[in-house]
Amino acid sequence: MDSDGMPRNRAFITLSKLMYPGIGIKRWIALGGLGFIIFSTGLLYFLDKILNFLVIGLFANNVIPSLLSVAGIILLAKSLHGFYKTIGPLILESDKLEDLTSIVYRRRLLNKGPNVVTIGGGTGLSVLLRGLKEYTYNLTAIVTVGDDGGSSGRLRKELGVVPPGDFRNCLVAMSDTETLVTDLFQYRFDQGNGLKGHNFGNLFLAAMADVTNSFEQAVVESSRMLSVHGRIFPATTANITLTATLKGGVEISGESNIRASGGNIDHISIDPVDALAYAPAVEAIKNAEIIVIGPGSLYTSVLPNLLIDQISQAIRESGAIKIYTCNVATEIGETDGYSIADHIDALQNHTFDEIVHYVLANNHSVELDPNVEVESVLHNGSISPHIRLEKADLIDVDHPLLHDSNRLARTIIGVYHRERKLKNFFRWSLSRKYN
């Protein structure tokens, strides 16, 4: 036993993790072994020729052994290069073998995770991303750009930049950097003329946008600095304004004004109505295996993305599994008194009936009409029958009005794997039927 009470072969067990499927180290070891064998064969043959020349005094043709030796050296070099690319950069991240093997295994596994696109904004989107990054690095966040309040709104008005607040939250949620760096990005100034109320991350993104001459490039460079796994795209780069029409016909413009109005929203629109989608965001939707809409403020964070025609059309045409994550609580000024069905009604009325395949809801949604069973509200005649309800315990026990990141992500990935098994089964059944 070691001094810490662990078996002496712990290092061997830990090292053996490097041989797990999917890590990508065995291929370099095998290639290096083959290179060594070829190199040794060529070298021995070459030495034998030299020995014969020295002993017998005869000159021999050494082209073949020379080529074998060179080929062996090339394969060895390739092996060492591949091995270094696999684990070399990670050595600086850990001074323990056990940490290193865990990092290698985790990164290789997550790089092969499903291609997930999330659509939304606000706190809900960052909560979702924080959980999903534990399951895949093939992650794209498409973020609303209608925010006009707080620090983001001030920077939007004064500098003409895309409101950076939701992008900042996504960067932090998807980051693998030290806590101090993410805390700095979230730091809010509480004093100072002009600085009070501003968030450091917002100012950083605004400054980076000026340096790179592009807000989109500012997000890319910031992602590199924060070791972000995945991509963050605006739904559009147009300077859009949200307008809500209340049940009584009154119109309210501006995201912050809509939130503050406390009115009963009938529908929402964007200006300009023909705002073009950000092309990489559309491409991400086309290539997605999972599309997750929400959670987040229904009218000011989620729907503004879907009102962009190219975004909505890409979702319609996508073959991905489409999931709407319903909020665990209603929101004052937006969805007061809404049931789950009301959320889906609003989603469909602003887009199209087949917008999602699944509705993901908490087992006991706070303030979502607890007197009505969620199964029945999804089949009341106003909801498309193709939508499936997925219930789970999703609430964060420390923040009961928010989702738990890990539970939410685990449920979404569970739906994805279940759907994949069903599709594979149907393919197998068809192949048996027609072959």
Order of alpha helices (4+ residues) and beta strands (2+ residues): alpha-alpha-alpha-alpha-beta-alpha-beta-alpha-alpha-alpha-alpha-alpha-beta-beta-beta-alpha-beta-alpha-beta-alpha-alpha-beta-alpha-beta-alpha-beta-beta-beta-alpha
